Amino acid sequence: MRLTVNGTEHEVDVEPDMPLLWVLRDELNITGPKYGCGIAQCGACTVHVDGLAVRACQLAVGDLADGAVTTIEGLAQPDSLHVVQQAWIDHQVAQCGYCQSGQIMQAAAFLDLNPEPTDEEIDAAMSAILCRCGTYPRIRAAVHAAAAKLQEG
């Protein structure tokens, strides 16, 4: 089976019903997406498939068709962080850090769809990723800062 991850095509010999998360972590050694709950509720495994945020723990690799997968490792450019990653650093969002790749991937996909979000829209979109540390006010501030940076061009 062929799989494009972070712009690189991979050939993997796996069953089509294997969760994408296992393929990424166990077959391709891409460890940014984390195993959290295994039932698509916590969001630690969030990746982009064709630009949309999805839970890799519940997506069978065989269901990808020709979809392009982007993980946290592929979000930045070679010479600079993605604006959401930089906003996370600037606003010191991470505490334990376990959910952060999922948070960042969710925020990046959200801002692609809604470049000028309100507090309520950010809270609704980002509540899809559970943060046990409770850094939601910092998450909201970082999403606003990333949105402002994206609007600047």
N, C-alpha and C positions, 0 to 999 in steps of 0.2 A: 504494500500500500504506500502511495506517495502522500507526503504531507509537507506543506510549506509553512515553516515557522520562522518568524523574524526575518523574512525575505530569503531564507535558505531552504531549498527543497531537500527533503529527507526521504529515504526509503526505510520503512519499518515493517518488520515481519511480526504482526500482531493480529489477534482476532478483531473483527470489526466492531464487536460490542465492548471492547476494552475502553474504559473511560479515558478521555483525552488527558486528564491530569496524570494518570499512570504512564501514558505514553511519553508525555513531556518529561516527567521526573525520572522514571525508571529506564526508559529506552533512549531518550535524548539527553539526559542529564541536565535538564533545564529546571532549576530548582526555585525560581522566583515564585511561581504559583504554589501555594501551600495547601496541604491537606488540613482541613479544619473539621468539618462535620460529616462530609461525605453524602449529604442529602440536599445540597444546593441552598442551604439556609444562611450560612455564615458569610460566604463571599470571599474567603481567603484564597480561593482557587481561581478568582476572576481573571479572564484573559479576553482579548478581543478576537472575534471571528468576523472578518470583513468589516471591521470597525465597530462592531456592536459588542457590548460587554456580555459575556456568557460565563456560566459556572462550569469549569472544566471537569469537575468531579462527576457530573451527571450527563455530560455530552459524550456519546459514543463516538470514537474516532471514525467509525464507518459512516456516521451521519454528516460528516463534514463536507462531503462531495469534493469540490475543488476550493473550498474556503481557505483563506489566508489567515493564519493564526499569528497574533502578536502577543508576546508576554512582556512582563516588566523589563526583561533584558533587551527587548527590541524597541522599546518606546522612545528612548533617547536617540539623538543623532551621534555620530562618532565624536564630534567636537563640542557637543553641548547637551545638557539635560533637557528633557521635555519641560515645558513651562509648569506643568503640574508637579513634576518631581522637584523643580527648583522652589516652587511655592511651599511644598511640604518641608523642605529644609529651612527656608526663610521663616516659616511660622512654627518651626519646631513641633510638628504634628506628632511624630512618632514617640511613643513611650516604649512599650515592649517590642513593637515593630512587627509582630506576627501578621497582622491584618493589612499592613501597609501596602504591599504589592496589589492586593485586591482593592484597597481604597483608591490608590492612584489610578489603577486601570478603570475602575468605575467612574472616577471623576473625569478622566480624559475622554471617555466615551460620552459621558453626560454633556460635557462642554462642547463636543462636536455637534450635538443635537440642540443644545440650548446655550448659546454663547453669552447671553445676558441674564443669568438666573437671579431669581429673588432668594431671600433666605429660606422661604417655605419650599421652593423648588429644590434647592440644594439639600435641605433636610430630608425631603421625601426621597430624592435620588440616592443620597448617601446612606440613608437608613437601611438600605439593602445589604450593606456590609457591616457586620457586627464588630464593634470595638469594645473589648472588655475593659480597656483602660479609660474609656469615656472621653476621648479627645475631640468630641463632636464640635465644640466651639472653635477649636483650632482648625479642624477639617473645613468648617464653613468659611473661616477667614482665608484659608489657603485656596479654596475653590474660587472665592471672590477675587483674590489676587491673581490667580491664573487666568480667570476670565478677563480681567482688566488688561493683563499683559497680551493676551490673544487679540483683544480689540485694538491695541496699539499697533499690531501688525508685526 
